[in-house]
Amino acid sequence: MHCTDTLSCSLPPSVSDQDECALGTHNCTSPESCFNIEGGFRCLSVQCPPGYLRTEEHVCERESCSHSSFSSQLQCQSLPQRVSFHQLSFPSSLRTPVPIFRIAPSPPVFSGDRVEIRIVGGNEEGFFSARSSDRYSGLVSVLASPPSVPRDFLLLVEMTLQRHGAPTRFQAQLRVFVTPPPL
């Protein structure tokens, strides 16, 4: 896999693929960003959910519960602390099962910490699975053969960090682009 940063990964483009993003031949508008996929590109925009503030290009943090627009402190505290946005691309000929995404809390990690991971949306057909890989991280894998035709998925992956008996939730939104096999 080729990762331009920790949020965007894809297989190296084939010889026949043109990178419209690098060439500037895409039609993405500001504030969208261009993401190259085999045989094309996608224009992506990160929108923070209500009650969240953008802290990085692909990360939104929940507002303080004492100063938030949520109807109650309990409602606020039940929402993920952070939402991050990621893009992944792979061909429909990918051999499975294969891990495609790892999620873990930011350091430091403390003795007794435990991570639970689950897919909470976008996996209605069961192409993907989520599991803890150890006490401190989890993996999302392509479980079954991906669809044989190009297809886009939006997976909502939730990680719950249990620290000192208190849960803190984090959410990753994975845009997964399944492309035709390279020529």
PECOR-V750603 format. One record per pair of residues at least 4 apart in sequence whose ideal C-beta (glycine too) atoms are under 6 Angstrom apart, sorted by the first residue. I is the first residue (numbers start at 1). J is the second residue. D is the distance in whole Angstrom. If there is no record, write none. Layout:
# PECOR-V750603
i->I j->J d->D
i->I j->J d->D
This chain:
# PECOR-V750603
i->1 j->9 d->5
i->2 j->10 d->6
i->2 j->12 d->5
i->3 j->9 d->4
i->4 j->8 d->5
i->7 j->58 d->5
i->7 j->86 d->5
i->8 j->87 d->5
i->9 j->88 d->5
i->10 j->89 d->4
i->11 j->90 d->6
i->13 j->17 d->4
i->14 j->182 d->3
i->16 j->183 d->5
i->17 j->38 d->5
i->19 j->36 d->5
i->20 j->25 d->5
i->20 j->26 d->4
i->20 j->41 d->4
i->21 j->26 d->6
i->21 j->34 d->4
i->21 j->36 d->5
i->21 j->41 d->6
i->26 j->34 d->5
i->26 j->41 d->5
i->28 j->32 d->4
i->28 j->34 d->5
i->28 j->43 d->4
i->32 j->43 d->4
i->32 j->45 d->5
i->33 j->44 d->5
i->34 j->41 d->5
i->35 j->42 d->5
i->35 j->44 d->5
i->35 j->87 d->5
i->36 j->41 d->5
i->37 j->89 d->4
i->37 j->177 d->5
i->37 j->179 d->5
i->38 j->179 d->4
i->38 j->182 d->6
i->39 j->179 d->6
i->46 j->58 d->6
i->46 j->85 d->5
i->48 j->52 d->4
i->48 j->54 d->5
i->48 j->60 d->4
i->51 j->63 d->5
i->51 j->68 d->6
i->51 j->69 d->6
i->51 j->70 d->6
i->52 j->60 d->4
i->52 j->62 d->6
i->53 j->61 d->6
i->54 j->60 d->5
i->55 j->59 d->5
i->55 j->61 d->5
i->58 j->85 d->4
i->59 j->84 d->5
i->60 j->83 d->5
i->61 j->82 d->5
i->62 j->79 d->6
i->62 j->81 d->5
i->63 j->68 d->4
i->65 j->73 d->5
i->65 j->76 d->4
i->65 j->77 d->6
i->68 j->76 d->5
i->70 j->75 d->5
i->70 j->76 d->4
i->71 j->75 d->6
i->80 j->169 d->4
i->80 j->170 d->5
i->80 j->171 d->4
i->81 j->168 d->5
i->81 j->170 d->6
i->82 j->170 d->5
i->83 j->171 d->5
i->84 j->172 d->5
i->85 j->173 d->5
i->86 j->172 d->6
i->86 j->174 d->5
i->87 j->175 d->5
i->88 j->100 d->6
i->88 j->176 d->5
i->89 j->177 d->4
i->90 j->94 d->5
i->91 j->179 d->5
i->91 j->181 d->5
i->91 j->182 d->6
i->92 j->146 d->5
i->92 j->148 d->5
i->92 j->178 d->5
i->93 j->181 d->4
i->94 j->146 d->6
i->96 j->142 d->5
i->96 j->145 d->6
i->97 j->141 d->5
i->97 j->143 d->5
i->98 j->142 d->5
i->99 j->139 d->5
i->99 j->141 d->5
i->100 j->140 d->6
i->100 j->142 d->6
i->101 j->140 d->4
i->101 j->174 d->6
i->102 j->137 d->6
i->102 j->139 d->6
i->103 j->138 d->5
i->103 j->159 d->5
i->103 j->172 d->6
i->104 j->136 d->6
i->104 j->137 d->4
i->105 j->161 d->5
i->109 j->113 d->5
i->109 j->136 d->5
i->113 j->163 d->5
i->114 j->135 d->5
i->114 j->162 d->4
i->115 j->132 d->6
i->115 j->136 d->6
i->115 j->138 d->6
i->115 j->159 d->6
i->115 j->161 d->6
i->116 j->160 d->5
i->117 j->130 d->5
i->117 j->132 d->6
i->117 j->138 d->3
i->117 j->159 d->5
i->118 j->130 d->5
i->118 j->158 d->6
i->119 j->123 d->5
i->119 j->130 d->5
i->119 j->155 d->6
i->119 j->157 d->6
i->120 j->156 d->5
i->120 j->158 d->5
i->121 j->156 d->4
i->122 j->153 d->6
i->122 j->154 d->5
i->122 j->155 d->4
i->122 j->156 d->6
i->123 j->128 d->5
i->127 j->144 d->5
i->128 j->140 d->6
i->129 j->141 d->5
i->129 j->143 d->4
i->130 j->140 d->5
i->132 j->138 d->5
i->133 j->137 d->5
i->133 j->138 d->6
i->133 j->139 d->5
i->140 j->157 d->6
i->142 j->146 d->6
i->146 j->178 d->5
i->147 j->151 d->5
i->147 j->178 d->6
i->150 j->179 d->5
i->150 j->180 d->6
i->151 j->178 d->5
i->152 j->177 d->5
i->153 j->176 d->4
i->154 j->175 d->6
i->155 j->174 d->4
i->156 j->173 d->6
i->157 j->172 d->5
i->158 j->171 d->5
i->159 j->170 d->5
i->160 j->167 d->5
i->160 j->169 d->5
i->161 j->168 d->5
i->162 j->167 d->6
